[in-house]
Amino acid sequence: MTNYIIPQIVRYQSIDGLLENSNSSRSLFDTEKPLSIDKLLQENFVCIVGEPGIGKSRLVDEIKKQISKELYSCTASDFELRSVPKDIEYCIIDALDEVDGSLFYRVLLSIGQYKNEHPNVKVLFTCRKHYVASYASHFAACNNLRFIELFRLSRTDVDEFIDKTSETTKKN
């Protein structure tokens, strides 16, 4: 069994902050480092953003492990507004950036529409940052959407993690 290493994250209140790389709110919860998934699950409407391979889908997998009930999960290419249950607590949608380009806007609007029609359901979805930038006006139309950006671990974070491992691992 592997331990999940929570990546560095920055939380943005709006798409403008994300695209400007504003560091005014450097972490999701300033008192916690690394961010606990429990705190992330308190967010109401979140787009988890990062570059390819940074760990967006892995974070989603860890989030799903912590939710034991009332969860609907799918890939964005499989997201159908009418098929999502209404009596759930969480709706998690992975890989919006993998949706066919001609359908991207429609799927994003469907996610926003679902959230508007079900304000008590917490909606989390993932997307690459350059897609968010390319479709900024469409993302801006999603009411109360927050952005969580994942970053690579700093050298200090890597060193701290390695210090907690066995001597064999440290030598390797």
C-alpha angles and dihedrals in degrees: 000000000000126000117235114237109210109227125227111274140188123202121214126194092210143012090256091062091048094049093045089047088231111188095194089114099034097179137021092246114013093208094058130067117199101029114248117231088227089064092046089053089060090068114102105208118011139169110202106212132192145126123277113293096010093118109266094137091041090054089050090052090052091048091052090052089058095049110076101178146012093039131141117187133177143141115268091245088060095045111123115176093214095049097055111102118243098212099064133109098213135033112189120188121184131201106013086166090063094062114110109270094241090055099040097094093045093051092047090050090049091053090050092046092050090052092049092050093045107036093166094058114091108228123199125175137169132229139159115258097239090057090053089051093047093050097034096136091052093049090047088059090064104097117234094355114162125198128222114192121200120214134186116268116268120244088253092054091049091049091049091051093048091049088062094054131087123282090251091056091047091053092050 
